[in-house]
Amino acid sequence: MVRRTAYIDEERIHERLVSLIRIPSITGEEDAAVARIANWLQQHDAEIDYWNDGIASLQRDPRYPGHEVERAWAPVVVGVVRGEQPGPSVLLTGHVDVVPPGDYSLWQDEPFSGVTRGDRVFGCGASDMKAGLVAALAAFEAFAEGNRHFPGRVIFAAVPAEEDSGLGTLAAIRGNWRADACIIPEPTVQHGVPELVVAHAGAMSLRIRVPGQAAHASKRLQGESALDHFFTLYQAMRADEQALNAAEQHPLMTVHPLPYATNVGTIRGGLWSSSVMDSLEALVRVGVPLGTTIEEAEARFRRAIAEAIRDDPWLSRNPPEIRRLASGFGSAQIDPNHTLVRTLAEAAEEEFRQEPRIAAAPYGCDMSGWVRLAGVPTVIYGPGDIDEAHAPNESVSLETTCRVARTLVRTTERLLEAGVEGLGSTGHPEPAAPGHNRSHD
């Protein structure tokens, strides 16, 4: 009998990775990338579900996480291969969207070129996470092309909007897609070998507007500089960040120098160099600890700001406006002893000849949606390196991508054989939105 890992075609993985990188699927512009993946899925004897979830409908959903990038819809494609016997469902899923490449002059090659040098494939999104997505697709195709002598079903889902709060995964869940186990091949490589991530921090984005009072620059003391007052808030943010991280006790999170980061991403303010800045707007990303909800984290942040301005002569009378733009991701975790974790660790050790390190990530991702909204046990394991993500000259190892694909095949085979009883569910799924009755159980 042909081993199912033999269906992993390294040349095809390379071609598809380059093809996908060459589609500039910046968040909000994912339609072409999802369509390309849908075309690849149509080449196999697999069931396909391909739809656009409208943004207006998503915004009415009580689980709507917010979004920062304007869009009309969220395109999603799902492929399914059914085995000959009943059994559990295993989901392999990833996002197609990438962050903007930034200053092109910092890139050695055109950001969406997919240039290959030796074992490295370069391009915006190569590491985060088009290599992981292609590895998951290759693993799915190993079941679509091979015999169907397996129980249960294998599901592959490509979603948009992960870089913008996970709206795409919510759309997939609204489509009533569920599974008994889920693997997300986000970048987890450290020192050349993928780690197995069983927990991640959460994150939310806030807009802070700081009021000032205009005056002629030569009479600066007659005005109130919004920039000066922002520094007061910035110091409060840093103090809150320090206290939050000092209190963390989870052993997988404390290995990180900064498990929960607060980052000021953009600042805009002022009208003219000769005028005292009369207002300032900052976009801020705030980390959310394990076991803490978005609402709890926001309340903590607001208390820190309120305490900082309580005795400030200007800000106490003219408090900043704080508005949550996107809930982003809640934190998520799975029991390290779960069957999914043990099975993937075993398969990874066979492929890489060393046991993967069990880890937690300081960033948020779609694991949160599958755990919190759908109650699906989920882990993160992929070929990219997070240090390469969101940076110029992003690249990924082709060899590692292929080895991860084979690891996903072995893991999926064993999870299917474990049966539904061997795979529990985790988290507390929220009720489906009214009017969404697409059943795929």
C-alpha positions as CSV (number, residue, x, y, z in Angstrom):
1,M,0.0,0.0,0.0
2,V,1.3,3.5,-0.9
3,R,1.9,5.6,2.2
4,R,-0.2,8.7,2.2
5,T,2.8,10.9,2.8
6,A,4.0,9.8,-0.7
7,Y,1.3,12.1,-2.1
8,I,3.2,15.2,-0.8
9,D,4.6,16.7,-4.0
10,E,7.5,19.0,-3.2
11,E,7.6,20.6,-6.7
12,R,3.8,21.3,-6.5
13,I,4.2,22.8,-3.1
14,H,6.9,25.1,-4.4
15,E,4.9,26.1,-7.4
16,R,1.8,26.9,-5.4
17,L,3.7,28.8,-2.8
18,V,5.2,31.0,-5.4
19,S,1.9,31.4,-7.1
20,L,0.1,32.4,-3.9
21,I,2.9,34.9,-2.9
22,R,2.5,36.6,-6.3
23,I,-1.1,37.4,-5.5
24,P,-0.9,40.6,-3.3
25,S,-3.6,39.5,-0.9
26,I,-3.3,42.4,1.5
27,T,-6.0,42.4,4.1
28,G,-9.3,43.5,2.5
29,E,-8.1,42.3,-1.0
30,E,-8.2,38.6,-0.6
31,D,-10.7,37.6,-3.3
32,A,-8.1,36.6,-5.9
33,A,-6.1,34.4,-3.5
34,V,-9.2,32.6,-2.2
35,A,-10.4,32.1,-5.8
36,R,-7.0,30.6,-6.7
37,I,-7.3,28.1,-3.9
38,A,-10.8,27.3,-4.8
39,N,-9.6,26.5,-8.4
40,W,-6.9,24.1,-6.9
41,L,-9.5,22.4,-4.8
42,Q,-11.8,21.8,-7.8
43,Q,-9.1,19.7,-9.4
44,H,-9.9,16.9,-6.9
45,D,-12.9,14.7,-6.0
46,A,-13.8,16.8,-3.0
47,E,-16.8,18.7,-1.8
48,I,-16.3,22.5,-2.0
49,D,-18.1,25.3,-0.2
50,Y,-17.2,28.7,-1.5
51,W,-19.1,31.9,-0.5
52,N,-18.9,35.5,0.6
53,D,-20.2,36.5,4.0
54,G,-21.4,40.1,3.7
55,I,-19.9,42.6,6.1
56,A,-23.3,44.0,7.1
57,S,-24.4,40.5,8.2
58,L,-21.1,40.0,10.0
59,Q,-21.5,43.3,11.9
60,R,-24.9,42.2,13.2
61,D,-23.5,39.0,14.6
62,P,-23.1,39.3,18.4
63,R,-19.7,37.7,18.1
64,Y,-18.5,40.3,15.6
65,P,-14.9,41.3,16.6
66,G,-14.8,44.6,14.7
67,H,-12.5,45.4,11.8
68,E,-10.2,48.2,10.7
69,V,-9.9,47.6,7.0
70,E,-12.9,48.5,4.9
71,R,-14.4,45.6,3.0
72,A,-17.8,44.5,1.5
73,W,-17.5,40.8,2.3
74,A,-15.3,38.0,3.6
75,P,-14.6,35.3,1.0
76,V,-14.2,31.8,2.4
77,V,-13.5,28.5,0.7
78,V,-13.8,25.1,2.4
79,G,-12.9,21.6,0.9
80,V,-14.0,18.3,2.4
81,V,-12.9,14.7,1.8
82,R,-15.0,12.0,3.4
83,G,-13.7,8.6,4.4
84,E,-15.5,5.4,3.9
85,Q,-16.4,5.0,7.5
86,P,-17.9,7.4,10.1
87,G,-15.5,9.1,12.4
88,P,-14.2,12.4,13.6
89,S,-13.5,15.5,11.5
90,V,-10.0,17.1,11.3
91,L,-9.7,20.7,10.2
92,L,-6.6,22.2,8.6
93,T,-7.0,25.9,8.2
94,G,-5.1,29.1,7.6
95,H,-5.5,32.7,6.4
96,V,-4.6,34.1,2.9
97,D,-4.3,37.8,3.9
98,V,-1.0,39.6,4.5
99,V,0.0,42.9,6.0
100,P,1.1,45.7,3.6
101,P,4.8,45.3,2.6
102,G,5.7,48.8,3.7
103,D,8.7,50.7,2.1
104,Y,9.6,48.8,-1.1
105,S,13.1,50.2,-0.9
106,L,13.8,47.9,2.1
107,W,13.1,44.8,0.1
108,Q,15.9,43.2,-1.9
109,D,13.3,41.9,-4.4
110,E,9.8,43.0,-5.4
111,P,7.7,42.1,-2.3
112,F,5.3,39.9,-4.2
113,S,7.9,38.2,-6.5
114,G,8.1,34.8,-4.9
115,V,11.9,34.7,-5.7
116,T,13.6,31.4,-4.7
117,R,17.2,31.3,-3.6
118,G,18.4,27.8,-2.6
119,D,15.9,26.5,0.0
120,R,14.4,29.9,0.7
121,V,11.2,31.4,-0.9
122,F,10.9,35.1,-0.5
123,G,7.9,37.4,-0.6
124,C,5.3,39.2,1.5
125,G,3.4,36.6,3.4
126,A,5.8,33.8,2.7
127,S,6.2,33.0,6.4
128,D,2.9,34.4,7.6
129,M,1.4,32.3,6.5
130,K,1.2,31.2,2.8
131,A,3.8,28.5,3.3
132,G,1.6,27.0,6.1
133,L,-1.5,27.4,4.1
134,V,0.1,25.5,1.1
135,A,1.4,22.8,3.5
136,A,-2.2,22.3,4.9
137,L,-3.6,22.2,1.3
138,A,-1.0,19.6,0.4
139,A,-1.9,17.5,3.4
140,F,-5.6,17.8,2.5
141,E,-4.8,16.7,-1.1
142,A,-3.0,13.6,0.2
143,F,-6.4,12.4,1.4
144,A,-8.3,13.6,-1.7
145,E,-5.9,11.8,-4.1
146,G,-5.4,8.7,-2.1
147,N,-7.8,6.0,-1.2
148,R,-10.7,6.7,1.1
149,H,-10.0,3.8,3.5
150,F,-10.2,6.1,6.5
151,P,-12.9,7.0,9.0
152,G,-14.3,10.5,9.3
153,R,-13.5,13.4,7.1
154,V,-10.7,15.9,6.5
155,I,-11.6,19.6,6.1
156,F,-9.5,22.4,4.6
157,A,-10.5,26.0,5.0
158,A,-8.8,29.1,3.6
159,V,-10.1,32.3,5.3
160,P,-9.4,36.1,5.0
161,A,-9.0,38.9,7.6
162,E,-6.8,37.1,10.2
163,E,-4.6,40.2,10.2
164,D,-7.7,42.3,11.0
165,S,-9.2,40.6,14.0
166,G,-10.2,37.1,12.7
167,L,-13.3,38.1,10.8
168,G,-12.7,35.3,8.2
169,T,-12.7,32.6,10.8
170,L,-16.0,34.0,12.2
171,A,-17.4,33.7,8.7
172,A,-16.3,30.1,8.5
173,I,-17.9,29.3,11.8
174,R,-21.1,31.2,10.8
175,G,-21.1,28.8,7.8
176,N,-21.6,26.0,10.5
177,W,-18.2,24.4,9.9
178,R,-17.0,22.5,12.9
179,A,-14.4,19.8,13.6
180,D,-13.2,17.5,16.4
181,A,-9.7,18.8,16.1
182,C,-8.0,21.7,14.3
183,I,-4.5,22.5,13.2
184,I,-3.5,26.0,12.1
185,P,0.0,26.2,10.4
186,E,0.9,29.7,11.5
187,P,4.6,30.3,11.7
188,T,6.1,28.5,14.8
189,V,9.7,27.7,13.7
190,Q,12.4,28.5,16.2
191,H,16.0,27.5,15.5
192,G,15.1,25.7,12.4
193,V,12.4,23.4,13.9
194,P,8.7,24.1,14.3
195,E,7.4,24.4,17.9
196,L,4.0,23.1,18.9
197,V,2.0,26.1,20.2
198,V,-0.8,25.2,22.7
199,A,-1.6,28.7,23.9
200,H,-1.5,32.2,22.7
201,A,-2.1,35.7,24.1
202,G,-5.0,37.8,23.0
203,A,-5.0,41.3,21.5
204,M,-7.3,44.2,20.9
205,S,-6.9,47.5,19.1
206,L,-8.0,50.9,20.5
207,R,-8.3,54.4,19.2
208,I,-7.3,57.1,21.6
209,R,-8.1,60.7,20.9
210,V,-6.3,63.3,23.1
211,P,-7.7,66.8,23.3
212,G,-5.5,69.9,23.3
213,Q,-5.9,73.6,22.9
214,A,-4.5,75.5,19.9
215,A,-2.3,78.6,20.3
216,H,0.3,80.3,18.2
217,A,3.6,78.5,18.5
218,S,5.3,81.7,19.8
219,K,2.8,81.7,22.6
220,R,3.1,78.0,23.3
221,L,2.4,78.3,27.0
222,Q,-1.0,79.7,26.3
223,G,-2.1,76.5,24.6
224,E,-2.3,72.8,25.6
225,S,-0.3,70.5,23.5
226,A,-2.1,67.2,22.8
227,L,1.3,65.7,22.2
228,D,2.5,66.6,25.7
229,H,-0.6,65.2,27.2
230,F,-0.3,62.0,25.1
231,F,3.1,61.4,26.8
232,T,1.2,61.3,30.2
233,L,-1.0,58.5,28.7
234,Y,2.0,56.8,27.2
235,Q,3.7,56.6,30.5
236,A,0.5,55.1,32.0
237,M,0.4,52.5,29.2
238,R,4.0,51.5,29.8
239,A,3.4,51.2,33.6
240,D,0.3,49.1,32.9
241,E,2.2,46.8,30.5
242,Q,5.0,46.3,33.0
243,A,2.5,45.4,35.9
244,L,0.6,43.1,33.6
245,N,3.7,41.1,32.5
246,A,5.2,41.0,36.0
247,A,2.0,39.3,37.3
248,E,2.1,36.5,34.6
249,Q,2.8,33.1,36.1
250,H,2.0,30.7,33.2
251,P,5.3,28.8,32.6
252,L,4.9,28.8,28.8
253,M,4.3,32.6,28.7
254,T,7.0,33.7,31.2
255,V,9.7,32.4,28.8
256,H,8.9,35.4,26.6
257,P,10.6,38.7,27.4
258,L,7.3,40.5,26.9
259,P,4.3,38.1,26.8
260,Y,1.7,40.9,26.5
261,A,2.8,43.9,24.6
262,T,1.2,47.3,24.4
263,N,2.2,49.0,21.1
264,V,1.4,52.4,19.7
265,G,1.1,51.8,16.0
266,T,0.2,55.2,14.6
267,I,0.0,58.8,15.8
268,R,-1.6,61.6,13.9
269,G,-2.1,65.1,15.1
270,G,-1.8,68.8,14.6
271,L,-2.4,71.1,11.7
272,W,0.7,73.3,11.3
273,S,4.2,73.7,12.7
274,S,3.4,77.2,14.0
275,S,0.3,76.0,16.0
276,V,0.2,74.2,19.3
277,M,-1.2,70.7,18.6
278,D,-4.9,70.9,19.3
279,S,-5.7,67.2,19.1
280,L,-4.0,63.8,18.6
281,E,-5.2,60.4,17.6
282,A,-3.3,57.2,18.3
283,L,-4.0,53.6,17.4
284,V,-2.9,51.2,20.1
285,R,-2.6,47.4,20.2
286,V,-3.0,46.0,23.8
287,G,-2.1,42.4,24.7
288,V,-4.7,40.3,26.5
289,P,-3.5,37.7,29.0
290,L,-4.4,34.0,29.1
291,G,-7.7,33.5,31.0
292,T,-8.7,37.1,30.5
293,T,-11.6,38.3,28.2
294,I,-11.3,41.2,25.9
295,E,-13.8,43.1,28.1
296,E,-11.8,42.5,31.2
297,A,-8.6,43.6,29.5
298,E,-10.2,46.8,28.2
299,A,-11.6,47.6,31.6
300,R,-8.1,47.2,33.1
301,F,-6.6,49.5,30.5
302,R,-9.2,52.2,31.1
303,R,-8.6,52.0,34.8
304,A,-4.9,52.6,34.3
305,I,-5.6,55.6,32.1
306,A,-8.2,57.0,34.6
307,E,-5.7,56.7,37.4
308,A,-3.0,58.5,35.5
309,I,-5.2,61.5,34.6
310,R,-7.0,61.8,37.9
311,D,-4.8,64.6,39.2
312,D,-3.8,66.1,35.9
313,P,-5.1,69.7,35.6
314,W,-5.9,69.4,31.9
315,L,-6.7,65.8,31.3
316,S,-8.9,65.4,34.4
317,R,-11.2,68.1,32.9
318,N,-10.7,67.0,29.2
319,P,-10.3,63.3,29.4
320,P,-9.2,61.3,26.3
321,E,-11.7,59.4,24.2
322,I,-11.0,55.7,24.1
323,R,-12.8,53.5,21.6
324,R,-12.3,49.9,20.9
325,L,-11.8,49.4,17.1
326,A,-11.5,45.7,17.0
327,S,-11.8,43.0,19.7
328,G,-9.1,41.2,17.8
329,F,-8.3,37.8,19.4
330,G,-9.1,36.6,22.9
331,S,-6.4,34.4,24.4
332,A,-6.7,30.7,23.8
333,Q,-5.2,27.5,25.1
334,I,-5.5,23.7,25.0
335,D,-4.5,21.1,27.6
336,P,-0.9,20.0,26.7
337,N,-2.0,16.4,27.4
338,H,-4.9,16.5,24.9
339,T,-4.8,13.8,22.2
340,L,-4.3,16.4,19.5
341,V,-1.2,17.7,21.1
342,R,0.3,14.3,21.8
343,T,-0.5,13.0,18.4
344,L,1.0,15.9,16.6
345,A,4.1,15.9,18.8
346,E,4.6,12.2,17.9
347,A,4.3,12.8,14.2
348,A,6.6,15.8,14.3
349,E,9.3,13.9,16.1
350,E,9.2,11.2,13.4
351,E,9.6,13.7,10.7
352,F,12.2,16.1,12.3
353,R,13.9,13.5,14.4
354,Q,13.4,15.5,17.6
355,E,10.5,16.1,19.9
356,P,8.9,19.5,19.2
357,R,9.1,22.1,22.0
358,I,5.6,22.7,23.5
359,A,5.2,26.5,23.6
360,A,2.9,29.5,23.9
361,A,2.8,32.5,21.6
362,P,2.7,36.2,22.6
363,Y,0.6,37.0,19.5
364,G,-3.1,36.3,18.8
365,C,-4.4,34.3,15.8
366,D,-7.4,32.3,14.5
367,M,-6.9,29.6,17.2
368,S,-8.9,31.9,19.4
369,G,-12.0,31.8,17.1
370,W,-12.0,28.0,16.8
371,V,-11.6,27.5,20.5
372,R,-13.8,30.3,21.9
373,L,-16.5,30.5,19.3
374,A,-16.7,26.9,18.0
375,G,-15.3,24.8,20.9
376,V,-12.8,23.1,18.7
377,P,-9.6,21.8,20.2
378,T,-6.9,23.6,18.3
379,V,-3.1,23.9,18.1
380,I,-0.7,26.0,16.0
381,Y,2.1,24.3,14.1
382,G,3.7,25.6,10.9
383,P,6.7,26.1,8.7
384,G,7.2,29.9,9.0
385,D,9.3,31.8,11.5
386,I,7.4,34.6,13.4
387,D,10.6,36.7,13.3
388,E,10.3,36.8,9.5
389,A,6.6,37.9,9.6
390,H,5.6,41.5,8.9
391,A,9.1,42.4,7.9
392,P,11.0,43.2,4.7
393,N,12.6,40.3,2.9
394,E,10.2,37.8,4.5
395,S,11.1,34.2,3.5
396,V,10.4,30.6,4.4
397,S,12.2,27.3,4.1
398,L,10.8,25.1,1.3
399,E,12.2,22.0,2.9
400,T,10.5,22.8,6.3
401,T,7.3,23.5,4.5
402,C,7.3,20.1,2.9
403,R,8.2,18.4,6.1
404,V,5.4,20.1,7.9
405,A,3.0,18.9,5.2
406,R,4.1,15.3,5.8
407,T,3.7,15.8,9.6
408,L,0.2,17.1,9.0
409,V,-0.7,14.0,7.0
410,R,0.6,11.6,9.7
411,T,-1.2,13.6,12.4
412,T,-4.5,13.7,10.5
413,E,-4.4,9.9,9.8
414,R,-3.9,9.1,13.5
415,L,-6.5,11.6,14.7
416,L,-9.0,10.0,12.4
417,E,-8.2,6.6,13.8
418,A,-8.5,7.9,17.4
419,G,-12.2,8.2,16.9
420,V,-14.6,10.8,18.2
421,E,-14.3,9.5,21.7
422,G,-10.6,10.0,21.6
423,L,-11.0,13.7,20.7
424,G,-12.8,15.9,23.2
425,S,-13.8,19.5,22.6
426,T,-12.6,22.5,24.5
427,G,-13.8,26.0,25.1
428,H,-17.3,27.3,25.4
429,P,-18.9,27.8,21.9
430,E,-21.2,30.8,21.6
431,P,-24.7,30.4,20.0
432,A,-24.9,30.6,16.3
433,A,-26.2,33.8,14.8
434,P,-29.9,33.8,13.9
435,G,-30.5,33.0,10.2
436,H,-27.4,31.0,9.7
437,N,-28.4,27.4,9.2
438,R,-25.8,26.0,6.8
439,S,-25.4,22.6,8.3
440,H,-22.2,20.6,7.7
441,D,-22.2,18.2,10.6
